[in-house]
Amino acid sequence: DGLMEAAGFKMGPFKLMDLIGLDINYSVSNIVWESLGKPARLQPAHLQKEKVSNGDLGKKTGKGFYTY
């Protein structure tokens, strides 16, 4: 995230996922992956599924990739 912010972006991908909600992000990622025929390069990361299963949904639960 720091590299993206240093390059002028408002936030990096992990902060963005925490803001959106990891559950929402994971769901959308799965829908896109399945609708495109499940290409390996677009398969949602196992870490996303793990965090959602653990209830670490981002800012709305106080913990995601970051702790709030």
PDB file of N, CA, C, O and CB in Angstrom:
ATOM      1  N   ASP A   1       0.816  -1.184   0.000  1.00  0.00           N
ATOM      2  CA  ASP A   1       0.000   0.000   0.000  1.00  0.00           C
ATOM      3  C   ASP A   1       0.862   1.252   0.000  1.00  0.00           C
ATOM      4  O   ASP A   1       0.542   2.232  -0.672  1.00  0.00           O
ATOM      5  CB  ASP A   1      -0.930  -0.004   1.190  1.00  0.00           C
ATOM      6  N   GLY A   2       1.952   1.219   0.750  1.00  0.00           N
ATOM      7  CA  GLY A   2       2.832   2.378   0.833  1.00  0.00           C
ATOM      8  C   GLY A   2       3.381   2.800  -0.514  1.00  0.00           C
ATOM      9  O   GLY A   2       3.497   3.992  -0.795  1.00  0.00           O
ATOM     10  N   LEU A   3       3.717   1.834  -1.345  1.00  0.00           N
ATOM     11  CA  LEU A   3       4.236   2.149  -2.684  1.00  0.00           C
ATOM     12  C   LEU A   3       3.175   2.839  -3.536  1.00  0.00           C
ATOM     13  O   LEU A   3       3.471   3.796  -4.252  1.00  0.00           O
ATOM     14  CB  LEU A   3       4.723   0.869  -3.388  1.00  0.00           C
ATOM     15  N   MET A   4       1.954   2.356  -3.457  1.00  0.00           N
ATOM     16  CA  MET A   4       0.872   2.962  -4.236  1.00  0.00           C
ATOM     17  C   MET A   4       0.601   4.395  -3.763  1.00  0.00           C
ATOM     18  O   MET A   4       0.395   5.299  -4.573  1.00  0.00           O
ATOM     19  CB  MET A   4      -0.416   2.109  -4.125  1.00  0.00           C
ATOM     20  N   GLU A   5       0.606   4.583  -2.460  1.00  0.00           N
ATOM     21  CA  GLU A   5       0.374   5.921  -1.918  1.00  0.00           C
ATOM     22  C   GLU A   5       1.516   6.860  -2.279  1.00  0.00           C
ATOM     23  O   GLU A   5       1.289   8.032  -2.579  1.00  0.00           O
ATOM     24  CB  GLU A   5       0.202   5.862  -0.397  1.00  0.00           C
ATOM     25  N   ALA A   6       2.743   6.348  -2.252  1.00  0.00           N
ATOM     26  CA  ALA A   6       3.902   7.163  -2.634  1.00  0.00           C
ATOM     27  C   ALA A   6       3.844   7.547  -4.109  1.00  0.00           C
ATOM     28  O   ALA A   6       4.391   8.575  -4.509  1.00  0.00           O
ATOM     29  CB  ALA A   6       5.206   6.409  -2.341  1.00  0.00           C
ATOM     30  N   ALA A   7       3.179   6.719  -4.915  1.00  0.00           N
ATOM     31  CA  ALA A   7       3.046   6.996  -6.345  1.00  0.00           C
ATOM     32  C   ALA A   7       1.882   7.942  -6.639  1.00  0.00           C
ATOM     33  O   ALA A   7       1.620   8.261  -7.799  1.00  0.00           O
ATOM     34  CB  ALA A   7       2.859   5.695  -7.113  1.00  0.00           C
ATOM     35  N   GLY A   8       1.181   8.392  -5.591  1.00  0.00           N
ATOM     36  CA  GLY A   8       0.124   9.366  -5.783  1.00  0.00           C
ATOM     37  C   GLY A   8      -1.295   8.828  -5.652  1.00  0.00           C
ATOM     38  O   GLY A   8      -2.255   9.594  -5.724  1.00  0.00           O
ATOM     39  N   PHE A   9      -1.437   7.527  -5.461  1.00  0.00           N
ATOM     40  CA  PHE A   9      -2.774   6.971  -5.274  1.00  0.00           C
ATOM     41  C   PHE A   9      -3.264   7.291  -3.864  1.00  0.00           C
ATOM     42  O   PHE A   9      -2.465   7.402  -2.935  1.00  0.00           O
ATOM     43  CB  PHE A   9      -2.778   5.437  -5.522  1.00  0.00           C
ATOM     44  N   LYS A  10      -4.560   7.438  -3.711  1.00  0.00           N
ATOM     45  CA  LYS A  10      -5.135   7.761  -2.412  1.00  0.00           C
ATOM     46  C   LYS A  10      -4.947   6.627  -1.411  1.00  0.00           C
ATOM     47  O   LYS A  10      -4.772   6.862  -0.216  1.00  0.00           O
ATOM     48  CB  LYS A  10      -6.611   8.079  -2.561  1.00  0.00           C
ATOM     49  N   MET A  11      -4.987   5.398  -1.913  1.00  0.00           N
ATOM     50  CA  MET A  11      -4.758   4.230  -1.059  1.00  0.00           C
ATOM     51  C   MET A  11      -4.346   3.050  -1.920  1.00  0.00           C
ATOM     52  O   MET A  11      -4.585   3.022  -3.127  1.00  0.00           O
ATOM     53  CB  MET A  11      -6.024   3.885  -0.230  1.00  0.00           C
ATOM     54  N   GLY A  12      -3.726   2.084  -1.273  1.00  0.00           N
ATOM     55  CA  GLY A  12      -3.314   0.874  -1.966  1.00  0.00           C
ATOM     56  C   GLY A  12      -4.430  -0.164  -1.972  1.00  0.00           C
ATOM     57  O   GLY A  12      -5.493   0.068  -1.396  1.00  0.00           O
ATOM     58  N   PRO A  13      -4.201  -1.300  -2.615  1.00  0.00           N
ATOM     59  CA  PRO A  13      -5.250  -2.307  -2.769  1.00  0.00           C
ATOM     60  C   PRO A  13      -5.728  -2.931  -1.458  1.00  0.00           C
ATOM     61  O   PRO A  13      -6.902  -3.282  -1.346  1.00  0.00           O
ATOM     62  CB  PRO A  13      -4.762  -3.386  -3.666  1.00  0.00           C
ATOM     63  N   PHE A  14      -4.856  -3.076  -0.473  1.00  0.00           N
ATOM     64  CA  PHE A  14      -5.272  -3.704   0.779  1.00  0.00           C
ATOM     65  C   PHE A  14      -6.149  -2.773   1.605  1.00  0.00           C
ATOM     66  O   PHE A  14      -7.131  -3.213   2.203  1.00  0.00           O
ATOM     67  CB  PHE A  14      -4.052  -4.124   1.592  1.00  0.00           C
ATOM     68  N   LYS A  15      -5.804  -1.492   1.641  1.00  0.00           N
ATOM     69  CA  LYS A  15      -6.661  -0.518   2.332  1.00  0.00           C
ATOM     70  C   LYS A  15      -8.011  -0.408   1.627  1.00  0.00           C
ATOM     71  O   LYS A  15      -9.050  -0.282   2.275  1.00  0.00           O
ATOM     72  CB  LYS A  15      -5.973   0.872   2.395  1.00  0.00           C
ATOM     73  N   LEU A  16      -7.988  -0.455   0.302  1.00  0.00           N
ATOM     74  CA  LEU A  16      -9.231  -0.374  -0.463  1.00  0.00           C
ATOM     75  C   LEU A  16     -10.128  -1.573  -0.167  1.00  0.00           C
ATOM     76  O   LEU A  16     -11.333  -1.413   0.026  1.00  0.00           O
ATOM     77  CB  LEU A  16      -8.932  -0.293  -1.967  1.00  0.00           C
ATOM     78  N   MET A  17      -9.547  -2.771  -0.131  1.00  0.00           N
ATOM     79  CA  MET A  17     -10.343  -3.961   0.194  1.00  0.00           C
ATOM     80  C   MET A  17     -10.921  -3.860   1.602  1.00  0.00           C
ATOM     81  O   MET A  17     -12.074  -4.231   1.824  1.00  0.00           O
ATOM     82  CB  MET A  17      -9.488  -5.235   0.066  1.00  0.00           C
ATOM     83  N   ASP A  18     -10.133  -3.361   2.555  1.00  0.00           N
ATOM     84  CA  ASP A  18     -10.630  -3.179   3.919  1.00  0.00           C
ATOM     85  C   ASP A  18     -11.787  -2.180   3.947  1.00  0.00           C
ATOM     86  O   ASP A  18     -12.751  -2.372   4.687  1.00  0.00           O
ATOM     87  CB  ASP A  18      -9.497  -2.704   4.846  1.00  0.00           C
ATOM     88  N   LEU A  19     -11.698  -1.135   3.160  1.00  0.00           N
ATOM     89  CA  LEU A  19     -12.746  -0.118   3.113  1.00  0.00           C
ATOM     90  C   LEU A  19     -14.028  -0.675   2.486  1.00  0.00           C
ATOM     91  O   LEU A  19     -15.122  -0.454   3.005  1.00  0.00           O
ATOM     92  CB  LEU A  19     -12.261   1.108   2.325  1.00  0.00           C
ATOM     93  N   ILE A  20     -13.890  -1.390   1.381  1.00  0.00           N
ATOM     94  CA  ILE A  20     -15.041  -1.986   0.691  1.00  0.00           C
ATOM     95  C   ILE A  20     -15.683  -3.062   1.556  1.00  0.00           C
ATOM     96  O   ILE A  20     -16.907  -3.178   1.628  1.00  0.00           O
ATOM     97  CB  ILE A  20     -14.615  -2.580  -0.669  1.00  0.00           C
ATOM     98  N   GLY A  21     -14.843  -3.835   2.199  1.00  0.00           N
ATOM     99  CA  GLY A  21     -15.283  -5.003   2.965  1.00  0.00           C
ATOM    100  C   GLY A  21     -14.751  -6.243   2.272  1.00  0.00           C
ATOM    101  O   GLY A  21     -15.014  -6.462   1.089  1.00  0.00           O
ATOM    102  N   LEU A  22     -14.010  -7.046   2.998  1.00  0.00           N
ATOM    103  CA  LEU A  22     -13.408  -8.235   2.396  1.00  0.00           C
ATOM    104  C   LEU A  22     -14.463  -9.223   1.926  1.00  0.00           C
ATOM    105  O   LEU A  22     -14.238  -9.950   0.958  1.00  0.00           O
ATOM    106  CB  LEU A  22     -12.474  -8.911   3.384  1.00  0.00           C
ATOM    107  N   ASP A  23     -15.609  -9.264   2.593  1.00  0.00           N
ATOM    108  CA  ASP A  23     -16.681 -10.153   2.161  1.00  0.00           C
ATOM    109  C   ASP A  23     -17.239  -9.725   0.808  1.00  0.00           C
ATOM    110  O   ASP A  23     -17.474 -10.562  -0.063  1.00  0.00           O
ATOM    111  CB  ASP A  23     -17.796 -10.184   3.203  1.00  0.00           C
ATOM    112  N   ILE A  24     -17.450  -8.432   0.633  1.00  0.00           N
ATOM    113  CA  ILE A  24     -17.954  -7.906  -0.638  1.00  0.00           C
ATOM    114  C   ILE A  24     -16.919  -8.122  -1.735  1.00  0.00           C
ATOM    115  O   ILE A  24     -17.251  -8.584  -2.827  1.00  0.00           O
ATOM    116  CB  ILE A  24     -18.305  -6.402  -0.514  1.00  0.00           C
ATOM    117  N   ASN A  25     -15.671  -7.788  -1.446  1.00  0.00           N
ATOM    118  CA  ASN A  25     -14.606  -7.940  -2.429  1.00  0.00           C
ATOM    119  C   ASN A  25     -14.449  -9.399  -2.854  1.00  0.00           C
ATOM    120  O   ASN A  25     -14.292  -9.688  -4.040  1.00  0.00           O
ATOM    121  CB  ASN A  25     -13.288  -7.411  -1.866  1.00  0.00           C
ATOM    122  N   TYR A  26     -14.492 -10.314  -1.890  1.00  0.00           N
ATOM    123  CA  TYR A  26     -14.343 -11.739  -2.197  1.00  0.00           C
ATOM    124  C   TYR A  26     -15.517 -12.238  -3.044  1.00  0.00           C
ATOM    125  O   TYR A  26     -15.322 -13.006  -3.986  1.00  0.00           O
ATOM    126  CB  TYR A  26     -14.238 -12.561  -0.896  1.00  0.00           C
ATOM    127  N   SER A  27     -16.714 -11.809  -2.714  1.00  0.00           N
ATOM    128  CA  SER A  27     -17.901 -12.203  -3.469  1.00  0.00           C
ATOM    129  C   SER A  27     -17.827 -11.721  -4.917  1.00  0.00           C
ATOM    130  O   SER A  27     -18.085 -12.489  -5.844  1.00  0.00           O
ATOM    131  CB  SER A  27     -19.160 -11.654  -2.799  1.00  0.00           C
ATOM    132  N   VAL A  28     -17.480 -10.465  -5.107  1.00  0.00           N
ATOM    133  CA  VAL A  28     -17.361  -9.906  -6.461  1.00  0.00           C
ATOM    134  C   VAL A  28     -16.240 -10.607  -7.226  1.00  0.00           C
ATOM    135  O   VAL A  28     -16.394 -10.917  -8.407  1.00  0.00           O
ATOM    136  CB  VAL A  28     -17.097  -8.379  -6.403  1.00  0.00           C
ATOM    137  N   SER A  29     -15.121 -10.856  -6.561  1.00  0.00           N
ATOM    138  CA  SER A  29     -14.001 -11.558  -7.205  1.00  0.00           C
ATOM    139  C   SER A  29     -14.431 -12.932  -7.689  1.00  0.00           C
ATOM    140  O   SER A  29     -14.060 -13.348  -8.787  1.00  0.00           O
ATOM    141  CB  SER A  29     -12.815 -11.691  -6.237  1.00  0.00           C
ATOM    142  N   ASN A  30     -15.211 -13.642  -6.880  1.00  0.00           N
ATOM    143  CA  ASN A  30     -15.701 -14.965  -7.269  1.00  0.00           C
ATOM    144  C   ASN A  30     -16.652 -14.895  -8.452  1.00  0.00           C
ATOM    145  O   ASN A  30     -16.574 -15.719  -9.362  1.00  0.00           O
ATOM    146  CB  ASN A  30     -16.392 -15.633  -6.097  1.00  0.00           C
ATOM    147  N   ILE A  31     -17.545 -13.921  -8.445  1.00  0.00           N
ATOM    148  CA  ILE A  31     -18.500 -13.766  -9.543  1.00  0.00           C
ATOM    149  C   ILE A  31     -17.767 -13.491 -10.851  1.00  0.00           C
ATOM    150  O   ILE A  31     -18.074 -14.098 -11.876  1.00  0.00           O
ATOM    151  CB  ILE A  31     -19.498 -12.629  -9.239  1.00  0.00           C
ATOM    152  N   VAL A  32     -16.806 -12.585 -10.819  1.00  0.00           N
ATOM    153  CA  VAL A  32     -16.026 -12.264 -12.021  1.00  0.00           C
ATOM    154  C   VAL A  32     -15.259 -13.493 -12.490  1.00  0.00           C
ATOM    155  O   VAL A  32     -15.274 -13.818 -13.677  1.00  0.00           O
ATOM    156  CB  VAL A  32     -15.050 -11.094 -11.748  1.00  0.00           C
ATOM    157  N   TRP A  33     -14.594 -14.170 -11.575  1.00  0.00           N
ATOM    158  CA  TRP A  33     -13.800 -15.360 -11.898  1.00  0.00           C
ATOM    159  C   TRP A  33     -14.675 -16.435 -12.554  1.00  0.00           C
ATOM    160  O   TRP A  33     -14.312 -16.991 -13.591  1.00  0.00           O
ATOM    161  CB  TRP A  33     -13.127 -15.923 -10.622  1.00  0.00           C
ATOM    162  N   GLU A  34     -15.822 -16.720 -11.946  1.00  0.00           N
ATOM    163  CA  GLU A  34     -16.711 -17.747 -12.487  1.00  0.00           C
ATOM    164  C   GLU A  34     -17.305 -17.336 -13.828  1.00  0.00           C
ATOM    165  O   GLU A  34     -17.411 -18.165 -14.732  1.00  0.00           O
ATOM    166  CB  GLU A  34     -17.828 -18.046 -11.501  1.00  0.00           C
ATOM    167  N   SER A  35     -17.694 -16.073 -13.974  1.00  0.00           N
ATOM    168  CA  SER A  35     -18.313 -15.624 -15.223  1.00  0.00           C
ATOM    169  C   SER A  35     -17.336 -15.616 -16.392  1.00  0.00           C
ATOM    170  O   SER A  35     -17.753 -15.657 -17.550  1.00  0.00           O
ATOM    171  CB  SER A  35     -18.894 -14.241 -15.042  1.00  0.00           C
ATOM    172  N   LEU A  36     -16.046 -15.563 -16.101  1.00  0.00           N
ATOM    173  CA  LEU A  36     -15.030 -15.588 -17.161  1.00  0.00           C
ATOM    174  C   LEU A  36     -14.478 -16.991 -17.407  1.00  0.00           C
ATOM    175  O   LEU A  36     -13.485 -17.154 -18.115  1.00  0.00           O
ATOM    176  CB  LEU A  36     -13.888 -14.650 -16.807  1.00  0.00           C
ATOM    177  N   GLY A  37     -15.122 -18.003 -16.822  1.00  0.00           N
ATOM    178  CA  GLY A  37     -14.700 -19.378 -17.069  1.00  0.00           C
ATOM    179  C   GLY A  37     -13.628 -19.888 -16.129  1.00  0.00           C
ATOM    180  O   GLY A  37     -12.951 -20.866 -16.444  1.00  0.00           O
ATOM    181  N   LYS A  38     -13.460 -19.255 -14.995  1.00  0.00           N
ATOM    182  CA  LYS A  38     -12.501 -19.649 -13.953  1.00  0.00           C
ATOM    183  C   LYS A  38     -11.037 -19.714 -14.421  1.00  0.00           C
ATOM    184  O   LYS A  38     -10.366 -20.723 -14.207  1.00  0.00           O
ATOM    185  CB  LYS A  38     -12.894 -20.987 -13.407  1.00  0.00           C
ATOM    186  N   PRO A  39     -10.546 -18.646 -15.055  1.00  0.00           N
ATOM    187  CA  PRO A  39      -9.127 -18.652 -15.430  1.00  0.00           C
ATOM    188  C   PRO A  39      -8.246 -18.626 -14.177  1.00  0.00           C
ATOM    189  O   PRO A  39      -8.511 -17.883 -13.232  1.00  0.00           O
ATOM    190  CB  PRO A  39      -8.799 -17.441 -16.345  1.00  0.00           C
ATOM    191  N   ALA A  40      -7.212 -19.437 -14.191  1.00  0.00           N
ATOM    192  CA  ALA A  40      -6.336 -19.583 -13.021  1.00  0.00           C
ATOM    193  C   ALA A  40      -5.780 -18.245 -12.540  1.00  0.00           C
ATOM    194  O   ALA A  40      -5.661 -18.018 -11.336  1.00  0.00           O
ATOM    195  CB  ALA A  40      -5.185 -20.522 -13.348  1.00  0.00           C
ATOM    196  N   ARG A  41      -5.444 -17.367 -13.466  1.00  0.00           N
ATOM    197  CA  ARG A  41      -4.807 -16.103 -13.077  1.00  0.00           C
ATOM    198  C   ARG A  41      -5.752 -15.161 -12.341  1.00  0.00           C
ATOM    199  O   ARG A  41      -5.296 -14.220 -11.691  1.00  0.00           O
ATOM    200  CB  ARG A  41      -4.263 -15.408 -14.299  1.00  0.00           C
ATOM    201  N   LEU A  42      -7.052 -15.395 -12.431  1.00  0.00           N
ATOM    202  CA  LEU A  42      -8.029 -14.529 -11.764  1.00  0.00           C
ATOM    203  C   LEU A  42      -8.686 -15.186 -10.556  1.00  0.00           C
ATOM    204  O   LEU A  42      -9.596 -14.615  -9.954  1.00  0.00           O
ATOM    205  CB  LEU A  42      -9.095 -14.113 -12.745  1.00  0.00           C
ATOM    206  N   GLN A  43      -8.230 -16.380 -10.202  1.00  0.00           N
ATOM    207  CA  GLN A  43      -8.823 -17.069  -9.055  1.00  0.00           C
ATOM    208  C   GLN A  43      -8.604 -16.248  -7.786  1.00  0.00           C
ATOM    209  O   GLN A  43      -7.482 -15.824  -7.507  1.00  0.00           O
ATOM    210  CB  GLN A  43      -8.220 -18.490  -8.894  1.00  0.00           C
ATOM    211  N   PRO A  44      -9.665 -16.022  -7.021  1.00  0.00           N
ATOM    212  CA  PRO A  44      -9.509 -15.262  -5.777  1.00  0.00           C
ATOM    213  C   PRO A  44      -8.486 -15.920  -4.855  1.00  0.00           C
ATOM    214  O   PRO A  44      -8.384 -17.145  -4.785  1.00  0.00           O
ATOM    215  CB  PRO A  44     -10.859 -15.132  -5.056  1.00  0.00           C
ATOM    216  N   ALA A  45      -7.745 -15.092  -4.162  1.00  0.00           N
ATOM    217  CA  ALA A  45      -6.684 -15.576  -3.277  1.00  0.00           C
ATOM    218  C   ALA A  45      -7.265 -16.325  -2.081  1.00  0.00           C
ATOM    219  O   ALA A  45      -8.304 -15.950  -1.538  1.00  0.00           O
ATOM    220  CB  ALA A  45      -5.816 -14.407  -2.795  1.00  0.00           C
ATOM    221  N   HIS A  46      -6.577 -17.385  -1.687  1.00  0.00           N
ATOM    222  CA  HIS A  46      -6.988 -18.173  -0.524  1.00  0.00           C
ATOM    223  C   HIS A  46      -7.014 -17.298   0.733  1.00  0.00           C
ATOM    224  O   HIS A  46      -7.851 -17.496   1.615  1.00  0.00           O
ATOM    225  CB  HIS A  46      -6.037 -19.378  -0.321  1.00  0.00           C
ATOM    226  N   LEU A  47      -6.113 -16.347   0.810  1.00  0.00           N
ATOM    227  CA  LEU A  47      -6.050 -15.456   1.970  1.00  0.00           C
ATOM    228  C   LEU A  47      -7.350 -14.665   2.132  1.00  0.00           C
ATOM    229  O   LEU A  47      -7.805 -14.432   3.252  1.00  0.00           O
ATOM    230  CB  LEU A  47      -4.861 -14.493   1.836  1.00  0.00           C
ATOM    231  N   GLN A  48      -7.942 -14.255   1.013  1.00  0.00           N
ATOM    232  CA  GLN A  48      -9.219 -13.537   1.080  1.00  0.00           C
ATOM    233  C   GLN A  48     -10.291 -14.432   1.710  1.00  0.00           C
ATOM    234  O   GLN A  48     -11.013 -14.007   2.611  1.00  0.00           O
ATOM    235  CB  GLN A  48      -9.662 -13.072  -0.336  1.00  0.00           C
ATOM    236  N   LYS A  49     -10.387 -15.661   1.232  1.00  0.00           N
ATOM    237  CA  LYS A  49     -11.383 -16.601   1.747  1.00  0.00           C
ATOM    238  C   LYS A  49     -11.161 -16.861   3.236  1.00  0.00           C
ATOM    239  O   LYS A  49     -12.115 -16.925   4.011  1.00  0.00           O
ATOM    240  CB  LYS A  49     -11.332 -17.925   0.960  1.00  0.00           C
ATOM    241  N   GLU A  50      -9.907 -17.009   3.624  1.00  0.00           N
ATOM    242  CA  GLU A  50      -9.559 -17.264   5.021  1.00  0.00           C
ATOM    243  C   GLU A  50      -9.991 -16.105   5.920  1.00  0.00           C
ATOM    244  O   GLU A  50     -10.570 -16.316   6.985  1.00  0.00           O
ATOM    245  CB  GLU A  50      -8.051 -17.503   5.159  1.00  0.00           C
ATOM    246  N   LYS A  51      -9.703 -14.884   5.480  1.00  0.00           N
ATOM    247  CA  LYS A  51     -10.068 -13.712   6.282  1.00  0.00           C
ATOM    248  C   LYS A  51     -11.588 -13.598   6.412  1.00  0.00           C
ATOM    249  O   LYS A  51     -12.095 -13.292   7.492  1.00  0.00           O
ATOM    250  CB  LYS A  51      -9.489 -12.425   5.653  1.00  0.00           C
ATOM    251  N   VAL A  52     -12.309 -13.839   5.330  1.00  0.00           N
ATOM    252  CA  VAL A  52     -13.773 -13.784   5.374  1.00  0.00           C
ATOM    253  C   VAL A  52     -14.303 -14.866   6.314  1.00  0.00           C
ATOM    254  O   VAL A  52     -15.191 -14.599   7.124  1.00  0.00           O
ATOM    255  CB  VAL A  52     -14.375 -13.957   3.950  1.00  0.00           C
ATOM    256  N   SER A  53     -13.774 -16.072   6.215  1.00  0.00           N
ATOM    257  CA  SER A  53     -14.201 -17.178   7.088  1.00  0.00           C
ATOM    258  C   SER A  53     -13.949 -16.873   8.562  1.00  0.00           C
ATOM    259  O   SER A  53     -14.712 -17.297   9.430  1.00  0.00           O
ATOM    260  CB  SER A  53     -13.477 -18.466   6.700  1.00  0.00           C
ATOM    261  N   ASN A  54     -12.873 -16.137   8.838  1.00  0.00           N
ATOM    262  CA  ASN A  54     -12.524 -15.776  10.214  1.00  0.00           C
ATOM    263  C   ASN A  54     -13.292 -14.552  10.721  1.00  0.00           C
ATOM    264  O   ASN A  54     -13.179 -14.186  11.891  1.00  0.00           O
ATOM    265  CB  ASN A  54     -11.035 -15.512  10.310  1.00  0.00           C
ATOM    266  N   GLY A  55     -14.071 -13.923   9.839  1.00  0.00           N
ATOM    267  CA  GLY A  55     -14.825 -12.740  10.238  1.00  0.00           C
ATOM    268  C   GLY A  55     -14.027 -11.453  10.196  1.00  0.00           C
ATOM    269  O   GLY A  55     -14.483 -10.417  10.682  1.00  0.00           O
ATOM    270  N   ASP A  56     -12.833 -11.513   9.615  1.00  0.00           N
ATOM    271  CA  ASP A  56     -11.991 -10.315   9.464  1.00  0.00           C
ATOM    272  C   ASP A  56     -12.391  -9.629   8.162  1.00  0.00           C
ATOM    273  O   ASP A  56     -11.784  -9.861   7.116  1.00  0.00           O
ATOM    274  CB  ASP A  56     -10.448 -10.680   9.467  1.00  0.00           C
ATOM    275  N   LEU A  57     -13.416  -8.784   8.235  1.00  0.00           N
ATOM    276  CA  LEU A  57     -14.022  -8.221   7.034  1.00  0.00           C
ATOM    277  C   LEU A  57     -13.546  -6.819   6.698  1.00  0.00           C
ATOM    278  O   LEU A  57     -14.066  -6.195   5.773  1.00  0.00           O
ATOM    279  CB  LEU A  57     -15.495  -8.207   7.185  1.00  0.00           C
ATOM    280  N   GLY A  58     -12.578  -6.320   7.425  1.00  0.00           N
ATOM    281  CA  GLY A  58     -12.060  -4.987   7.148  1.00  0.00           C
ATOM    282  C   GLY A  58     -12.504  -3.979   8.182  1.00  0.00           C
ATOM    283  O   GLY A  58     -12.735  -4.310   9.345  1.00  0.00           O
ATOM    284  N   LYS A  59     -12.620  -2.748   7.738  1.00  0.00           N
ATOM    285  CA  LYS A  59     -12.912  -1.636   8.645  1.00  0.00           C
ATOM    286  C   LYS A  59     -14.208  -1.845   9.429  1.00  0.00           C
ATOM    287  O   LYS A  59     -14.296  -1.459  10.595  1.00  0.00           O
ATOM    288  CB  LYS A  59     -12.997  -0.339   7.860  1.00  0.00           C
ATOM    289  N   LYS A  60     -15.209  -2.452   8.799  1.00  0.00           N
ATOM    290  CA  LYS A  60     -16.508  -2.603   9.464  1.00  0.00           C
ATOM    291  C   LYS A  60     -16.476  -3.553  10.656  1.00  0.00           C
ATOM    292  O   LYS A  60     -17.358  -3.489  11.513  1.00  0.00           O
ATOM    293  CB  LYS A  60     -17.526  -3.090   8.477  1.00  0.00           C
ATOM    294  N   THR A  61     -15.478  -4.433  10.728  1.00  0.00           N
ATOM    295  CA  THR A  61     -15.355  -5.335  11.881  1.00  0.00           C
ATOM    296  C   THR A  61     -14.139  -5.001  12.733  1.00  0.00           C
ATOM    297  O   THR A  61     -13.892  -5.646  13.752  1.00  0.00           O
ATOM    298  CB  THR A  61     -15.270  -6.783  11.414  1.00  0.00           C
ATOM    299  N   GLY A  62     -13.378  -3.992  12.314  1.00  0.00           N
ATOM    300  CA  GLY A  62     -12.206  -3.577  13.080  1.00  0.00           C
ATOM    301  C   GLY A  62     -10.932  -4.313  12.726  1.00  0.00           C
ATOM    302  O   GLY A  62      -9.864  -4.004  13.255  1.00  0.00           O
ATOM    303  N   LYS A  63     -11.036  -5.288  11.829  1.00  0.00           N
ATOM    304  CA  LYS A  63      -9.847  -6.044  11.439  1.00  0.00           C
ATOM    305  C   LYS A  63     -10.040  -6.627  10.047  1.00  0.00           C
ATOM    306  O   LYS A  63     -11.090  -7.181   9.723  1.00  0.00           O
ATOM    307  CB  LYS A  63      -9.547  -7.168  12.460  1.00  0.00           C
ATOM    308  N   GLY A  64      -9.007  -6.488   9.239  1.00  0.00           N
ATOM    309  CA  GLY A  64      -8.966  -7.052   7.897  1.00  0.00           C
ATOM    310  C   GLY A  64      -7.506  -7.281   7.589  1.00  0.00           C
ATOM    311  O   GLY A  64      -6.843  -8.085   8.244  1.00  0.00           O
ATOM    312  N   PHE A  65      -7.002  -6.576   6.592  1.00  0.00           N
ATOM    313  CA  PHE A  65      -5.557  -6.588   6.361  1.00  0.00           C
ATOM    314  C   PHE A  65      -4.873  -5.669   7.369  1.00  0.00           C
ATOM    315  O   PHE A  65      -3.692  -5.832   7.678  1.00  0.00           O
ATOM    316  CB  PHE A  65      -5.222  -6.150   4.906  1.00  0.00           C
ATOM    317  N   TYR A  66      -5.637  -4.702   7.875  1.00  0.00           N
ATOM    318  CA  TYR A  66      -5.167  -3.789   8.911  1.00  0.00           C
ATOM    319  C   TYR A  66      -6.078  -3.932  10.125  1.00  0.00           C
ATOM    320  O   TYR A  66      -7.178  -4.474  10.022  1.00  0.00           O
ATOM    321  CB  TYR A  66      -5.140  -2.310   8.397  1.00  0.00           C
ATOM    322  N   THR A  67      -5.616  -3.447  11.273  1.00  0.00           N
ATOM    323  CA  THR A  67      -6.430  -3.414  12.484  1.00  0.00           C
ATOM    324  C   THR A  67      -6.874  -1.977  12.713  1.00  0.00           C
ATOM    325  O   THR A  67      -6.064  -1.052  12.646  1.00  0.00           O
ATOM    326  CB  THR A  67      -5.642  -3.968  13.722  1.00  0.00           C
ATOM    327  N   TYR A  68      -8.152  -1.792  12.981  1.00  0.00           N
ATOM    328  CA  TYR A  68      -8.728  -0.452  13.156  1.00  0.00           C
ATOM    329  C   TYR A  68      -9.213  -0.257  14.574  1.00  0.00           C
ATOM    330  O   TYR A  68      -9.727   0.810  14.909  1.00  0.00           O
ATOM    331  CB  TYR A  68      -9.879  -0.221  12.176  1.00  0.00           C
TER     332      TYR A  68
END
